[in-house]
Amino acid sequence: MKTILLIEDDSALRENTAELLELSGYTVFTAPNGKIGIEKAKKESPSIIICDIMMPEIDGYGVLEAVASEEKTKHIPFIFLSAKTEHKEIRKGMDMGADDYLTKPFDEEELLSAVESRLAKATILAMRKNNNENSTADDENPQNLNQLKNFFCDEGEAASYKKGETIFQKGDHSNSMFLILKGVVKTHTMDANAKELITGLYKADDFLGFTSFDDNIPYNETATTVENTEVVGVSKKYVKDILKKSQDVSLELLNLLTDNLSEIKQQLLKMAYSSVRKKTATTILQFVDVMNKKPDVPLRISRNDLATTAGIATESLIRTLSDFKKDKLIEIDGRDIHIIDLEGLRAIE
């Protein structure tokens, strides 16, 4: 039976979480602070450790550092459980070697899923070690684009962003590249008149933040979330090493970036030559597609984002939306846009 060490100073939360895990079939050891937690980790050698950050005696970072320094315990998967949601705190924990990071309050399903996935990964690694699987570095190197995405998921630094938050800013050093797991992200910059221009829309399973591999140049645009978003980031140097070792991955990635560039060119052409009605309709349909909205589900997007993506003034967009409403193509309820006639929007010239 798998064993779990739960280190949490809040007695009520500790007892409730332990009961939840026990009902799911795990044997649970508990500790009220980091000092006792370290002692129990050495004594019990649990299958996984779930640890709060802010605790008396020794905090969660100290526990992770102590566990990681011992040969007997350094292999144990480690999950942080904390109310601290700042990105720098999450990044600090993951940089120190934590396997996952859950924020309070958490869902029962979220906790069990994190435990199960980390235990499964630890089991697979142990099986490989026991079977003396001496795979070479080249064998483990991603051999196609899907494997590259799996590499991002397995090895990347996870981060969650609320709607409207920035993932990276124009001018920041482009040290990392990202894979979007959930949500929608817009990239944007400012023109000479300080007007925002949206340069791209990215959804789940899209890569984000690709720049030169040779120079540590800054990002040339800002990436902001359109809705709550989860990403995983990988150092650019690791991606560069992968591409050096796998020609197939390099070619697939090149094709992907070429397709993205073609889409951007088409969008720019539409912005330059289409009518305001066509630009507005096309942009609404683009957001529906990227955000994976069904026709009967309202689209909630700011008028400014619609206007800057379409390349028209916000006032022109609002007037056009009113015309679409009169033509019974859409309904407007506050910020929500309900599409009434999808084919009618597609047919606008």
C-alpha positions in Angstrom: 0.0 0.0 0.0 1.2 3.5 -0.9 2.1 5.7 2.1 1.8 9.5 2.3 3.4 11.9 4.7 1.2 15.0 5.2 3.0 17.9 6.9 0.5 20.7 7.8 0.3 23.0 10.8 -3.4 23.6 10.5 -4.9 20.8 12.6 -8.4 20.9 11.0 -7.0 20.9 7.4 -4.5 18.2 8.4 -7.1 15.9 9.8 -9.6 16.5 6.9 -6.9 15.9 4.2 -5.6 12.8 5.9 -9.1 11.4 6.1 -9.7 12.1 2.4 -6.5 10.4 1.5 -7.2 7.4 3.8 -10.6 7.0 2.2 -8.9 6.8 -1.1 -6.8 3.8 0.0 -3.6 5.4 1.2 -1.8 5.0 4.5 -1.2 8.5 5.9 1.4 9.7 8.4 1.0 13.3 9.6 3.3 15.9 11.1 2.3 19.4 12.6 5.5 21.2 11.6 8.5 20.9 9.4 10.9 19.6 12.1 8.7 16.6 12.9 8.0 16.2 9.2 11.7 15.7 8.4 12.1 13.2 11.2 9.1 11.2 10.0 10.3 11.3 6.4 13.6 9.7 7.4 11.8 7.1 9.6 8.9 6.1 7.4 10.3 6.6 3.9 6.8 7.5 2.5 5.8 7.0 -1.1 5.1 10.7 -1.4 5.3 13.9 0.7 2.6 16.6 0.8 3.9 19.7 2.6 2.6 23.1 3.6 5.0 26.1 3.2 4.3 28.5 6.0 4.9 26.5 9.2 6.6 26.9 12.6 10.0 25.3 13.4 11.0 24.7 9.8 9.0 25.9 6.7 8.2 23.8 3.7 11.2 25.0 1.7 13.4 23.8 4.6 11.7 20.5 4.6 12.2 20.0 0.8 15.9 21.0 1.2 16.4 18.5 4.0 14.6 15.7 2.3 16.5 16.3 -1.0 19.9 16.2 0.7 19.4 12.7 2.2 20.2 9.7 0.0 17.3 7.7 1.6 14.6 10.3 0.9 15.8 12.4 -2.1 13.8 10.2 -4.6 10.5 10.8 -2.8 8.0 12.8 -4.9 7.2 16.1 -3.1 4.1 18.2 -3.5 3.7 21.7 -1.9 0.3 22.6 -0.5 0.0 26.2 0.4 -2.2 29.3 0.3 0.7 31.2 -1.3 -0.3 31.8 -4.9 2.3 34.4 -6.1 4.1 33.2 -9.2 7.5 33.9 -7.6 6.7 31.6 -4.7 5.5 28.8 -7.0 8.6 29.3 -9.1 10.9 29.1 -6.0 9.3 25.8 -4.9 9.6 24.2 -8.4 13.2 25.5 -8.9 14.1 23.8 -5.6 12.9 20.5 -7.0 9.2 20.1 -5.9 7.2 17.9 -8.2 3.9 19.8 -8.0 2.3 22.8 -6.3 -1.4 22.9 -5.1 -3.0 26.0 -3.7 -5.5 26.2 -0.9 -8.4 25.7 -1.1 -8.0 22.7 -3.4 -10.5 20.3 -4.9 -10.6 16.7 -3.8 -10.1 15.6 -7.4 -7.2 18.0 -7.9 -5.3 16.6 -4.9 -5.9 12.9 -5.7 -5.0 13.5 -9.3 -1.7 15.1 -8.3 -0.9 12.3 -5.9 -1.8 9.6 -8.4 0.2 11.1 -11.3 3.3 11.6 -9.2 3.2 8.2 -7.7 2.8 6.7 -11.2 5.8 8.6 -12.5 7.9 7.4 -9.5 6.8 3.8 -10.1 7.8 3.9 -13.7 11.2 5.4 -12.9 11.7 2.7 -10.2 10.8 0.0 -12.7 13.3 1.3 -15.2 16.0 1.3 -12.6 15.2 -2.2 -11.4 15.1 -3.6 -14.9 18.4 -1.9 -15.6 17.1 -0.1 -18.6 20.1 1.8 -19.8 18.5 4.0 -22.4 20.9 6.4 -24.1 20.3 10.1 -24.0 19.5 10.1 -27.7 16.9 7.4 -27.1 15.2 9.5 -24.5 15.3 12.6 -26.6 11.9 13.6 -28.1 11.6 12.2 -31.6 8.5 14.1 -32.8 6.4 17.1 -32.0 4.0 15.2 -29.7 7.0 13.9 -27.7 8.4 17.4 -27.5 5.0 18.5 -26.0 5.2 15.6 -23.5 8.7 16.7 -22.6 7.4 20.2 -21.8 4.6 18.7 -19.6 7.0 16.3 -17.8 10.0 18.6 -17.3 8.6 22.1 -17.7 7.9 24.6 -14.9 4.2 24.8 -14.4 2.4 28.2 -13.8 -1.2 29.4 -13.6 -2.4 32.8 -14.6 -5.7 34.5 -14.0 -7.4 36.4 -16.8 -5.6 39.6 -17.8 -2.2 38.6 -16.2 1.1 38.8 -18.1 3.2 35.7 -18.9 6.1 37.7 -20.3 6.6 41.3 -21.3 8.2 42.9 -24.3 11.8 43.5 -23.4 12.1 40.6 -20.9 15.0 38.2 -21.6 13.6 35.3 -23.6 15.1 32.5 -21.5 12.0 30.2 -21.7 9.5 28.8 -24.2 6.0 27.8 -23.2 3.4 25.2 -24.0 -0.2 26.3 -23.2 -2.1 23.6 -21.3 -5.3 25.5 -20.7 -6.8 28.8 -21.7 -6.1 31.5 -24.3 -3.3 34.0 -24.6 -2.9 37.0 -26.8 0.5 38.5 -27.8 0.5 42.2 -28.4 2.7 45.3 -28.8 2.3 49.0 -29.2 2.6 51.0 -32.4 4.2 54.5 -32.8 1.0 56.1 -31.6 0.9 54.0 -28.4 -2.0 52.0 -29.8 -2.1 48.3 -28.8 -1.8 45.8 -31.7 -2.6 42.2 -31.1 -0.1 40.1 -33.0 -1.4 36.6 -32.2 -3.9 34.4 -30.4 -2.8 31.1 -28.9 -4.9 28.3 -27.3 -4.3 25.0 -25.5 -1.6 22.8 -27.1 0.1 25.8 -28.8 3.7 26.8 -28.2 4.4 30.4 -27.1 7.4 32.6 -26.8 9.7 31.3 -29.6 12.6 33.6 -30.3 16.2 33.3 -31.6 17.9 30.2 -30.3 21.4 31.6 -30.6 21.1 35.0 -28.9 19.5 35.8 -25.6 17.4 38.5 -27.3 14.4 40.0 -25.5 10.8 39.1 -26.3 9.6 41.5 -29.0 6.0 41.4 -27.8 4.0 40.9 -24.6 1.9 37.8 -23.8 -1.3 38.4 -21.8 -4.0 35.9 -20.8 -7.5 36.3 -22.3 -8.9 33.8 -19.8 -7.6 31.8 -16.9 -4.5 30.0 -18.3 -2.1 27.2 -17.4 1.3 26.9 -19.1 4.5 24.9 -18.7 7.8 26.6 -19.5 11.2 25.1 -20.6 14.5 26.7 -20.8 15.4 27.7 -24.3 18.8 26.0 -24.0 17.1 22.6 -23.4 14.9 23.0 -26.5 17.9 24.0 -28.5 19.7 20.8 -27.4 16.6 18.7 -28.4 16.5 20.2 -31.8 20.2 19.6 -32.4 19.7 15.9 -31.6 16.5 15.3 -33.6 16.1 16.4 -37.2 12.5 15.2 -37.3 11.5 17.5 -34.3 13.3 20.4 -36.0 11.4 19.9 -39.2 8.0 19.5 -37.5 8.6 22.6 -35.5 9.7 24.5 -38.5 6.5 23.5 -40.4 4.4 24.6 -37.4 6.1 28.0 -37.1 5.8 28.4 -40.9 2.0 27.7 -40.7 1.7 30.2 -37.9 3.5 32.8 -39.9 1.2 32.2 -42.9 -1.8 32.6 -40.7 -0.5 35.9 -39.3 0.1 37.1 -42.9 -3.4 36.3 -43.9 -4.7 38.1 -40.8 -2.7 41.2 -41.7 -4.0 41.1 -45.3 -7.6 40.9 -44.0 -6.9 43.8 -41.7 -5.5 45.9 -44.5 -8.1 45.2 -47.2 -11.3 43.9 -45.7 -14.3 46.0 -44.8 -15.0 46.9 -41.2 -17.9 44.5 -41.2 -15.8 41.7 -42.6 -12.9 42.4 -40.1 -15.4 42.4 -37.2 -17.1 39.1 -38.3 -13.8 37.4 -39.0 -12.3 38.4 -35.7 -15.4 37.2 -33.8 -15.2 33.9 -35.5 -11.4 33.7 -34.8 -12.0 34.2 -31.1 -14.8 31.5 -31.2 -12.4 29.1 -32.8 -9.4 29.8 -30.5 -11.4 29.8 -27.4 -13.2 26.6 -28.5 -16.6 28.0 -28.0 -19.8 26.3 -29.2 -22.2 28.5 -31.1 -24.7 28.4 -28.2 -22.1 29.4 -25.7 -21.6 33.2 -25.3 -18.3 34.8 -26.2 -17.0 37.0 -23.4 -14.2 39.2 -24.7 -13.4 42.8 -24.2 -14.3 45.2 -27.0 -10.8 46.5 -27.0 -9.4 43.1 -27.7 -11.8 42.6 -30.5 -11.0 46.0 -32.0 -7.2 45.6 -31.8 -7.3 42.1 -33.2 -9.4 43.3 -36.1 -7.3 46.4 -36.6 -10.1 48.9 -36.3 -11.1 51.6 -33.9 -13.0 50.6 -30.8 -15.8 53.0 -31.8 -16.1 51.4 -35.2 -16.3 48.0 -33.7 -19.1 49.0 -31.3 -21.1 50.5 -34.2 -20.6 47.3 -36.3 -21.6 45.1 -33.4 -24.8 47.2 -33.1 -25.4 46.6 -36.8 -24.9 42.9 -36.4 -27.4 42.9 -33.6 -30.0 44.7 -35.8 -29.3 42.2 -38.6 -30.0 39.4 -36.0 -26.5 37.9 -36.5 -25.7 38.3 -32.8 -27.2 39.2 -29.4 -25.4 41.4 -26.9 -25.8 41.0 -23.2 -23.3 43.2 -21.4 -19.9 41.9 -22.4 -21.3 38.7 -23.7 -21.8 38.2 -27.4 -24.3 35.4 -28.4 -23.9 34.2 -31.9 -27.3 33.8 -33.5 -26.4 33.3 -37.2 -23.0 31.6 -37.5 -23.3 31.1 -41.3 -24.4 34.7 -41.7 -21.2 36.0 -40.0 -19.1 33.8 -42.3 -20.9 35.1 -45.4 -20.2 38.8 -44.7 -18.0 40.3 -47.4 
